[in-house]
């Protein structure tokens, strides 16, 4: 017979908490299919049929990932995405759309989306992209969590908190990832291709990096820390 050590218990460890996914699509069959399929994959799924319901659910449920259809009546997916970011929602946002043109992909990324999947899509790819977003947005936890710093700028990776001087700065998840990449390589010039490979898994066009750098510069304020090296890329110095 095995005797437990004093104070020890034989209780099983608590189950892992399922990642929360919010599905937003006005198409009833698609919404129901995604709800069933993602639940079967182990996600904690909520669903909304329109933009207003999505905004309310996102505030109440605090999702890890939002799967957001672009073409919805009334408030479309791009507008929902912008409003989520304006509310400070840092969840990964994956846009679903039938539009495959470069300007459409750029519009989604500029609205604050983290990824873009064109319909029709394979469910396996959708699940893989959701899990990739969860991994990207999950910083190290606990007392050993990493802090990145340069000059008067700091980024806490476990919380995504950015402070410059005495000011706390709100960044989207993608902006925080870009800042973390730059902070890990201070004074090193990073090409657009390197940034896209590291942050967008190569699923973006080069000028998206310029747009995100511009957003970061504006939010971080003066004096500027992120500099463009013409024809090469960007550096933090």
C-alpha positions as CSV (number, residue, x, y, z in Angstrom):
1,X,0.0,0.0,0.0
2,X,1.3,3.4,-0.9
3,X,1.2,5.9,2.0
4,X,0.8,9.6,1.1
5,X,3.3,12.0,2.6
6,X,2.0,14.3,5.3
7,X,-0.1,17.0,3.8
8,X,-0.2,15.4,0.4
9,X,-3.4,14.5,-1.4
10,X,-4.3,12.1,-4.2
11,X,-6.5,14.6,-5.9
12,X,-6.2,14.9,-9.6
13,X,-4.8,18.1,-11.0
14,X,-7.4,20.6,-12.1
15,X,-8.4,20.3,-15.8
16,X,-6.8,22.8,-18.2
17,X,-8.9,25.8,-18.9
18,X,-10.3,25.7,-22.5
19,X,-9.4,28.7,-24.7
20,X,-12.4,31.0,-25.2
21,X,-13.4,31.6,-28.9
22,X,-16.0,34.0,-30.0
23,X,-17.5,33.2,-33.4
24,X,-19.2,36.1,-35.2
25,X,-21.1,35.3,-38.4
26,X,-24.6,36.2,-39.6
27,X,-24.9,33.0,-41.7
28,X,-26.8,30.6,-39.4
29,X,-25.5,27.3,-40.9
30,X,-21.9,28.5,-40.9
31,X,-22.3,29.8,-37.3
32,X,-23.7,26.5,-36.1
33,X,-21.1,24.5,-37.9
34,X,-18.3,26.5,-36.4
35,X,-19.9,26.3,-32.9
36,X,-20.1,22.5,-33.1
37,X,-16.7,21.9,-34.8
38,X,-14.7,24.2,-32.5
39,X,-16.4,22.9,-29.4
40,X,-15.5,19.4,-30.5
41,X,-11.9,20.6,-30.8
42,X,-11.9,21.5,-27.1
43,X,-12.6,25.2,-27.3
44,X,-15.0,27.1,-25.1
45,X,-17.1,28.7,-27.9
46,X,-19.6,31.5,-27.9
47,X,-21.4,32.8,-31.0
48,X,-22.9,36.0,-32.1
49,X,-25.0,36.7,-35.2
50,X,-24.2,40.4,-35.6
51,X,-21.8,43.1,-34.7
52,X,-23.7,44.5,-31.7
53,X,-24.0,41.1,-30.1
54,X,-20.4,40.5,-30.7
55,X,-19.3,43.7,-29.0
56,X,-21.4,42.9,-25.9
57,X,-20.2,39.3,-25.7
58,X,-16.6,40.2,-26.1
59,X,-16.9,42.7,-23.2
60,X,-18.6,40.1,-21.0
61,X,-16.8,36.9,-21.9
62,X,-13.3,38.2,-22.6
63,X,-12.4,35.8,-25.4
64,X,-8.9,34.6,-26.3
65,X,-9.7,34.6,-30.0
66,X,-12.4,36.2,-32.1
67,X,-13.3,34.5,-35.4
68,X,-15.0,37.3,-37.3
69,X,-16.8,37.3,-40.6
70,X,-16.2,40.4,-42.7
71,X,-19.4,40.5,-44.8
72,X,-22.3,41.1,-42.3
73,X,-25.3,43.4,-42.7
74,X,-25.3,46.6,-40.7
75,X,-22.0,46.7,-38.8
76,X,-19.6,44.7,-40.9
77,X,-16.6,42.7,-39.6
78,X,-14.1,45.5,-40.2
79,X,-16.1,47.9,-38.2
80,X,-16.5,45.3,-35.4
81,X,-12.8,44.8,-35.4
82,X,-12.0,48.5,-35.1
83,X,-14.5,48.9,-32.2
84,X,-13.1,45.8,-30.4
85,X,-9.6,47.3,-30.6
86,X,-10.9,50.8,-29.5
87,X,-12.4,49.1,-26.5
88,X,-9.0,47.7,-25.6
89,X,-9.8,44.1,-26.5
90,X,-6.4,42.4,-27.1
91,X,-7.8,39.0,-28.2
92,X,-6.4,37.5,-31.4
93,X,-8.8,38.4,-34.2
94,X,-9.1,36.1,-37.3
95,X,-11.1,37.5,-40.2
96,X,-13.1,35.2,-42.4
97,X,-13.9,36.5,-45.9
98,X,-14.5,35.5,-49.5
99,X,-12.4,38.4,-50.6
100,X,-8.9,37.5,-51.6
101,X,-7.5,40.7,-53.1
102,X,-4.5,42.3,-51.5
103,X,-6.4,45.6,-50.6
104,X,-9.0,43.5,-48.8
105,X,-6.3,41.7,-46.7
106,X,-4.6,45.0,-46.0
107,X,-8.0,46.5,-44.9
108,X,-8.5,43.7,-42.4
109,X,-5.0,44.0,-41.0
110,X,-5.3,47.8,-40.7
111,X,-8.6,47.4,-38.9
112,X,-6.7,45.5,-36.2
113,X,-7.0,41.9,-37.3
114,X,-4.2,39.4,-36.6
115,X,-4.9,36.9,-39.3
116,X,-7.0,36.5,-42.4
117,X,-8.6,33.3,-43.8
118,X,-10.3,33.1,-47.2
119,X,-13.5,31.1,-47.7
120,X,-13.9,28.3,-48.4
121,X,-11.4,27.0,-45.9
122,X,-10.5,23.7,-44.4
123,X,-11.6,23.3,-40.7
124,X,-8.1,21.9,-39.9
125,X,-6.5,25.2,-41.1
126,X,-8.9,27.3,-39.1
127,X,-8.2,25.3,-35.9
128,X,-4.4,25.6,-36.5
129,X,-4.7,29.3,-37.0
130,X,-6.8,29.8,-33.8
131,X,-4.2,27.8,-31.8
132,X,-1.4,29.8,-33.3
133,X,-3.1,33.0,-32.2
134,X,-3.6,31.6,-28.7
135,X,0.1,30.8,-28.5
136,X,1.2,34.2,-29.8
137,X,-1.0,36.0,-27.3
138,X,0.0,33.9,-24.3
139,X,3.0,35.4,-22.6
140,X,5.1,33.7,-19.9
141,X,3.2,33.5,-16.6
142,X,4.3,33.7,-13.0
143,X,7.0,35.6,-11.1
144,X,9.7,34.8,-13.8
145,X,7.7,36.5,-16.5
146,X,9.9,38.3,-19.0
147,X,10.3,42.1,-19.2
148,X,11.8,43.8,-22.3
149,X,13.2,47.3,-22.0
150,X,15.0,49.9,-24.0
151,X,15.7,53.5,-22.9
152,X,12.6,54.6,-21.1
153,X,10.3,52.0,-22.7
154,X,9.3,48.7,-21.1
155,X,7.1,45.8,-22.2
156,X,5.8,43.2,-19.7
157,X,5.2,40.1,-21.8
158,X,2.9,38.4,-19.3
159,X,0.4,41.2,-19.3
160,X,1.2,43.1,-22.5
161,X,1.6,46.3,-20.5
162,X,3.7,49.0,-22.2
163,X,5.1,51.9,-20.2
164,X,7.2,54.8,-21.6
165,X,8.4,57.1,-18.9
166,X,5.4,57.4,-16.6
167,X,2.8,56.8,-19.3
168,X,1.0,53.5,-19.8
169,X,0.3,52.8,-23.5
170,X,-2.4,50.7,-25.0
171,X,-1.3,48.4,-27.9
172,X,-3.2,45.8,-29.8
173,X,-1.8,42.2,-29.6
174,X,-0.1,42.5,-33.0
175,X,1.4,45.9,-32.1
176,X,2.8,44.4,-28.9
177,X,4.3,41.5,-30.9
178,X,6.0,43.9,-33.3
179,X,7.3,46.0,-30.4
180,X,8.6,42.8,-28.6
181,X,10.5,41.7,-31.7
182,X,12.1,45.1,-32.0
183,X,13.0,45.2,-28.3
184,X,14.6,41.8,-28.6
185,X,16.9,43.1,-31.3
186,X,17.8,46.7,-30.3
187,X,20.0,48.6,-32.8
188,X,19.6,45.7,-35.3
189,X,18.0,46.4,-38.6
190,X,15.1,44.0,-39.2
191,X,13.9,43.6,-42.8
192,X,10.2,43.7,-43.6
193,X,10.5,40.0,-44.7
194,X,11.9,39.1,-41.3
195,X,9.1,40.9,-39.5
196,X,6.4,39.3,-41.7
197,X,7.9,35.8,-41.2
198,X,8.1,36.2,-37.4
199,X,4.8,37.9,-36.7
200,X,2.5,37.2,-39.6
201,X,3.8,33.7,-40.5
202,X,4.5,35.1,-43.9
203,X,0.8,35.7,-44.5
204,X,1.0,39.5,-45.2
205,X,2.2,42.0,-47.7
206,X,5.3,44.1,-47.1
207,X,3.6,47.5,-46.7
208,X,1.6,46.1,-43.7
209,X,4.8,46.3,-41.6
210,X,5.2,50.0,-42.5
211,X,1.6,50.7,-41.4
212,X,2.1,48.9,-38.1
213,X,5.4,50.7,-37.5
214,X,3.6,54.0,-38.1
215,X,0.9,53.1,-35.6
216,X,3.6,52.2,-33.0
217,X,5.5,55.4,-33.6
218,X,2.4,57.5,-33.0
219,X,1.5,55.6,-29.8
220,X,5.0,55.6,-28.4
221,X,5.4,59.4,-29.0
222,X,8.5,61.5,-29.1
223,X,11.4,61.2,-29.2
224,X,11.1,58.5,-31.8
225,X,12.7,55.1,-31.0
226,X,11.7,53.2,-34.2
227,X,13.6,54.3,-37.2
228,X,13.3,53.4,-40.9
229,X,16.5,52.3,-42.7
230,X,15.5,53.1,-46.3
231,X,15.4,50.1,-48.6
232,X,16.3,47.7,-45.7
233,X,13.9,47.8,-42.8
234,X,13.4,49.1,-39.3
235,X,15.5,49.4,-36.1
236,X,15.1,50.4,-32.5
237,X,17.6,53.0,-31.4
